[in-house]
Amino acid sequence: MDYQIFQPHADLAPFIKCYWTLDSPKQDNPQAQTIVPDGCMEMIFHYGDLYNQYIDGKAVIQPRSCVFGQLTQPLQIEPTGITGIFSVRFHHDGFMPFATLPIKEMDDKAVSLEKLFGTDGVELEQKVLLAQNIQEKINVVEAFLLERINAEAVDRILQSTIDLLLTMNGQIPVNQISEQTKMSKRKLERKFASSIGLSPKQLSKIIRLQKVLKLLLNKEYTTLTALAHESEYYDQAHFIKDFKEFTGLTPREFYGDHLQMSSLFYRINP
């Protein structure tokens, strides 16, 4: 398995967290992997065989290229053959300046580039898949995105609010966010839904979960009780409830094979 990370052009760095690639041979006995929400949207190109994603227990083939909206629940995916993925990982609100559909309507969906950008999306897919190497793929995507930045969609107040949530590891009440931004709770909810696809509370819980997953990955804990305490949950029950909401499993169940694919994604985050 070969996994690599690449940095975006400086002009796109405010919107794109990174690019990443994943290459892996066909598995004799492919198994579904759990991808948990992280608050970031992705533009994905499959230059290998396509992946199944499981919706209500049924396998659905992902598009050859797509933008995956915000995950609000765990996603089960499974390779159908050789893995070859090139992905653009956006910041939490990074896709908004390029969106052609309401962000909230994209939650938990793989939306094809054709549906998002029409014939331009089809052409983008073809150019990326025909590119001879990763740098060429990056150049194609960056040229496409640089032409489509909608500067009016950039919301500085929202960006500073997200920065606050990240600094606080998601541990700040929505009422306090409302006070600091001098924005009503209802207006704040609408702004988050339209620009990110998540509510402030959902994003806060996801950011906190990210910290937990990094501690799991780095094995920086002695017991699950210590992990809950380190992550500043009220109690063990609260910790298990939130963890299961976004992973579908308890912390003990999740740690093991289910962490294999997820670990690739969480190492991307700074």
C-alpha positions in Angstrom: 0.0 0.0 0.0 1.5 3.3 -1.1 0.0 6.5 0.4 1.4 10.0 -0.4 0.5 13.6 0.5 1.0 16.7 -1.6 0.6 20.4 -0.7 -1.6 22.8 -2.7 -0.6 26.0 -4.6 -0.3 29.0 -2.3 -3.4 30.6 -3.9 -5.5 27.5 -3.1 -4.1 26.8 0.4 -6.9 28.7 2.1 -9.3 26.3 0.6 -7.4 23.0 0.1 -5.8 21.2 3.0 -3.8 18.8 0.8 -3.9 16.3 -2.0 -3.3 12.6 -1.4 -3.0 9.4 -3.4 -3.5 5.8 -2.4 -2.3 2.8 -4.4 -2.9 -0.8 -3.4 -3.0 -4.1 -5.2 -6.2 -6.2 -5.5 -7.1 -8.0 -2.3 -8.0 -11.7 -2.4 -10.6 -11.1 0.3 -11.5 -7.4 0.3 -13.2 -6.2 3.5 -15.3 -3.1 4.1 -13.6 -0.3 6.0 -15.1 2.3 8.2 -14.5 6.0 7.3 -15.6 8.3 10.1 -16.6 12.0 9.7 -13.8 14.5 9.9 -15.6 17.7 8.8 -13.8 18.0 5.4 -15.2 17.4 1.9 -13.2 15.6 -0.8 -12.9 15.7 -4.6 -12.1 12.1 -5.5 -10.8 10.5 -8.7 -10.6 6.7 -9.1 -7.8 5.9 -11.6 -7.9 2.4 -10.3 -11.0 0.1 -9.9 -14.1 1.7 -8.3 -15.1 1.4 -4.7 -18.4 0.1 -3.2 -20.0 2.3 -0.6 -22.7 0.8 1.6 -26.0 2.7 2.0 -28.6 1.2 4.2 -26.7 -2.1 4.0 -26.7 -2.2 0.2 -23.5 -1.8 -2.0 -23.5 1.1 -4.4 -20.6 1.8 -6.8 -19.0 5.2 -6.4 -18.7 7.4 -9.4 -15.4 7.5 -11.3 -15.0 11.0 -10.0 -17.0 12.9 -7.5 -17.1 15.3 -4.6 -18.1 13.6 -1.4 -20.1 15.8 0.9 -19.9 16.1 4.6 -20.2 12.8 6.5 -22.7 12.9 9.3 -22.4 9.2 10.1 -19.8 6.5 9.5 -19.3 5.4 5.9 -18.6 1.8 4.9 -16.5 1.4 1.7 -14.9 -1.6 0.0 -12.5 -1.9 -2.9 -13.6 -3.9 -5.9 -10.2 -4.5 -7.3 -6.9 -2.5 -7.7 -7.0 0.8 -5.6 -5.8 3.9 -7.3 -7.2 7.1 -5.8 -6.3 10.8 -6.2 -8.1 13.1 -3.8 -8.4 16.8 -3.1 -9.1 17.3 0.6 -10.7 20.7 1.3 -10.7 22.6 4.6 -13.9 22.5 6.6 -15.5 25.4 4.6 -13.1 25.1 1.7 -15.4 23.7 -1.0 -18.0 26.5 -0.6 -16.3 28.9 -3.1 -16.5 26.2 -5.8 -20.0 24.8 -5.0 -22.7 24.7 -7.6 -25.2 22.9 -5.4 -26.3 23.7 -1.8 -23.6 22.3 0.4 -26.2 20.8 2.8 -27.8 18.8 0.0 -24.5 17.0 -0.5 -24.2 15.5 3.0 -23.4 11.8 3.0 -23.4 11.7 -0.8 -20.9 11.1 -3.6 -21.9 13.7 -6.2 -20.5 13.2 -9.7 -18.4 16.0 -11.2 -20.8 15.9 -14.2 -23.7 16.8 -11.9 -21.7 19.5 -10.2 -19.9 21.1 -13.2 -21.7 19.7 -16.3 -19.5 19.1 -19.3 -16.6 20.9 -17.6 -16.7 18.2 -14.9 -16.6 15.5 -17.5 -13.6 17.1 -19.2 -11.9 17.6 -15.8 -12.3 13.8 -15.0 -10.9 12.9 -18.4 -7.9 15.2 -18.1 -7.0 13.9 -14.6 -7.4 10.3 -15.5 -5.2 10.7 -18.6 -2.5 12.7 -16.7 0.8 10.8 -16.7 1.8 11.4 -13.1 0.5 12.9 -9.9 2.0 16.3 -10.5 0.1 16.5 -13.8 -3.1 15.6 -12.0 -2.5 18.3 -9.4 -1.8 20.9 -12.2 -5.1 20.0 -14.0 -7.2 20.2 -10.8 -5.5 23.5 -9.7 -6.1 25.1 -13.1 -9.7 24.1 -12.9 -10.3 25.4 -9.4 -8.3 28.6 -9.8 -10.7 29.6 -12.6 -13.7 29.0 -10.4 -13.0 30.6 -7.1 -16.0 32.6 -6.0 -14.3 35.2 -3.7 -17.7 36.4 -2.5 -18.4 33.0 -0.9 -15.4 33.4 1.5 -16.8 34.2 4.9 -14.1 35.6 7.3 -16.3 35.4 10.3 -17.1 31.7 9.6 -13.3 31.0 9.1 -12.4 32.6 12.4 -15.2 30.6 14.1 -13.9 27.4 12.7 -10.4 28.4 13.9 -11.8 28.9 17.4 -13.4 25.4 17.4 -10.1 23.9 16.3 -8.1 25.7 18.9 -10.6 24.6 21.6 -10.7 21.0 20.2 -14.4 21.4 19.8 -14.9 22.0 23.5 -16.9 25.3 23.4 -20.7 25.6 23.8 -22.7 26.9 20.8 -24.1 29.7 23.0 -20.6 30.9 23.7 -19.8 30.8 20.0 -22.9 32.9 19.4 -21.8 35.4 22.0 -18.3 35.7 20.6 -19.4 36.1 17.0 -22.3 38.5 18.0 -24.6 36.3 15.9 -27.8 34.7 17.0 -27.8 30.9 17.4 -30.3 30.5 14.6 -28.2 32.6 12.2 -25.1 30.7 13.2 -26.8 27.4 12.5 -27.9 28.6 9.0 -24.4 29.9 8.2 -22.8 26.6 9.1 -25.3 24.5 7.3 -25.0 26.5 4.0 -21.2 26.8 4.1 -20.1 23.6 5.7 -23.0 21.2 5.7 -22.8 20.6 9.4 -24.2 22.4 12.5 -21.8 24.0 14.9 -22.6 21.3 17.4 -21.9 18.5 14.9 -18.6 20.1 13.8 -17.6 20.5 17.4 -18.3 16.8 18.2 -16.4 15.8 15.0 -13.3 17.9 15.9 -13.3 16.4 19.4 -13.5 12.9 17.9 -10.5 13.7 15.7 -8.5 14.3 18.8 -9.6 10.9 20.2 -8.7 9.1 17.0 -5.2 10.7 16.9 -4.7 9.5 20.5 -5.8 6.0 19.4 -3.5 6.0 16.4 -0.5 7.2 18.5 -1.5 4.9 21.4 -1.2 7.9 23.7 -3.4 6.4 26.4 -3.4 3.6 29.0 -7.1 2.8 29.3 -10.3 3.9 27.5 -11.3 5.7 30.7 -8.0 7.6 30.6 -8.7 8.4 26.9 -12.1 9.8 27.7 -10.6 11.9 30.5 -7.8 13.1 28.2 -10.4 14.2 25.7 -12.3 16.0 28.4 -15.6 14.1 28.1 -18.1 14.5 31.0 -18.0 10.8 31.7 -17.4 7.4 30.1 -21.0 7.1 28.9 -20.9 10.4 27.1 -17.6 9.4 25.5 -19.0 6.1 24.2 -22.2 7.7 23.0 -20.5 10.3 20.9 -17.9 7.9 19.6 -20.5 5.4 18.5 -22.5 8.1 16.8 -19.8 8.8 14.3 -18.1 5.4 14.0 -21.0 3.0 14.5 -18.9 1.2 17.1 -17.7 1.5 20.7 -14.1 2.6 21.1 -13.1 -0.9 22.0 -14.8 -2.4 18.9 -13.4 0.3 16.6 -9.7 -0.2 17.6 -8.4 -2.9 15.4 -9.1 -3.7 11.8 -11.6 -0.9 11.5 -8.8 1.6 12.1 -6.7 0.5 9.1 -8.2 2.6 6.4 -9.3 5.4 8.7 -5.7 5.9 9.9 -4.7 6.9 6.4 -7.2 9.7 6.4 -6.5 11.0 9.9 -2.8 11.2 9.3 -3.5 13.8 6.7 -4.9 16.3 9.2 -2.4 18.6 10.9 
